[in-house]
Amino acid sequence: MFTGKTRRILTFILIYYIIIAKNNSNFENYLRDNFSQPCVIQSRNIKYHFLSIFKIFSFIIRKRIDVVHCHLLEAGFVGTIAAFLALRKKIIYTRHYSTLNHSYYKKNVFIDKIINYFATDIIAISKNVKNIFSKFEPNFISANSCSA
């Protein structure tokens, strides 16, 4: 049972969605139809990533966002950096993959390390992802909490 104080706190939670993709993605349409108007930022390559970081940073400051939660590689890269620059204390990254970058996209391992550095918490979507994550990048398991 929630106390009155808890109930009041829960009523002030606002959720904003920032999508890094092309316009009119299926997920964007789903959010628009069922929840709210998402903020869409186009980011096609590394050149656009720096502009995306600035746009997300500005959005975080303007909306006074306290907690940033990112999914997937591209959003994790720009989102965690923007949140860090905005001096946010809670930056969560959900790791959906385990060995993909280590096995097939070796250049992306550097991006994984950047995300790991800026994230205050990392969520592994399964015990398998957590085990592989701790095997390939064990130094980040102790520095950040990793739950599955």
N, C-alpha and C positions, 0 to 999 in steps of 0.2 A: 504494500500500500504506500502510495506517495504521500508525503507530508505536504502541507500547504506551500511551504518554502520551495520544495522540490518542484511542485507543479508550476509555480511562477517562473522558475528558472527554465523549465522545459518549453514554456510558451514563447521564449525569446530566441530560440534557435532558428536561424535562417540558413538555408542551404542554397548556394549558388553553384551552377554548373558552368564550367569552362570547357569547351570542346576544341581540341586542336585537330582540325580536319578540313576537308573541303566542305563547301556549303551544301546544305540539304542532305546530310548523311542520314542514314536510317535512325541512328541513335538521337541525333538532333531532332528529327521529326517526332520520335517517341516522347522525348522530354517536352517538346512544345505542346503536344497533344494531351499529355497526362500530368504535367507538373508546372513548368514555367518556361519562360523564354531563356534559353541558354546563351551565354556569351560565346561566340564562335570566332576562333583565331586561326587564320590560315597559316600554315607553316610547312612549306614544301621541301625545304632543304636547310642546311646549316646556316646559310645566310639569313633565312627568315627566323631561325631560332632566336637570335639575339634580339630581333624586333619583338618576337613573342614574349621573351623574358621581360622586356620593358612594359609591354601591354598588360601582362599578368601582374607584374609588380604594381602598376598603376591601379589595376582593378582591386587588388588586395588592400591597398592603402585607402582607396576611395570608398570601398564598401566596409572597411574596418573588419576584415576577416581575421579571426584568431587562429583557426586551425585549417591547414591545407592538407588535402588528401589526394594523392596522385596515383594513377594506374598506368601501366605500360611504359615503354622505354622513352618515347618522345615526350609525352606529357610529364613523365617523371623528371626528365632532364630539365626542361624549361620551368616546370612548376616548383621543383625543390630549390632551384637557384633563385627564382623570383621570391619565394617565401623567405628564404634565408636573407636576401637583400632587404626585404621588408621587415626584417628582425622579428619574424614570427617564432614563437617558442615551440610550437607543435607542428611538425612537418611529417606526415605519414606517407609512406610509399607501399603500395601493395605489389608484391613480386608475383607475377603470374607465370613466369617461366623459370626453368631451372638451368639446364645446360645449353640452351639455344645459342647464346652468344659465345660461350666458351668453346662450343663444338663447331659452329658454322659461321659466326660473325665476330671474329676475333677483335676487330676494331671497336666493336660496341662494348667490349669488356671495360674499356676506359670510361665510357659513358656510365656503365653500371657503377664503377668506382666513384664517379662524381656524385651520382644519385645517393649511393651509400653514405658518402661523406656528409651531405647536406640533410639527409633524412634523420629525424630524431627517433622515429620508430619505423620498423619494416615489418610488414605482414606477409608471411608466406601462405599461399592458398592451400597448402597441404603439408603433411609431414614429410613427404618425399621432396618437395621444393625446399623445405627448411633444412633437411639433411644434406642435400646437394649444395645448397647455399653455404652451409657451414663448412662443407668440404672444400669448395672452390674459393671462398672468400671468408675464411674463419676470423680474420681480424675485425670484421665488421659485425660479427655476431656478438662479440663481447662489448663493443662500443655502443651498439644500438640494440634495443629490445627486438626480438624476432619471435613472433608467435604464429602458431599454426593450429 
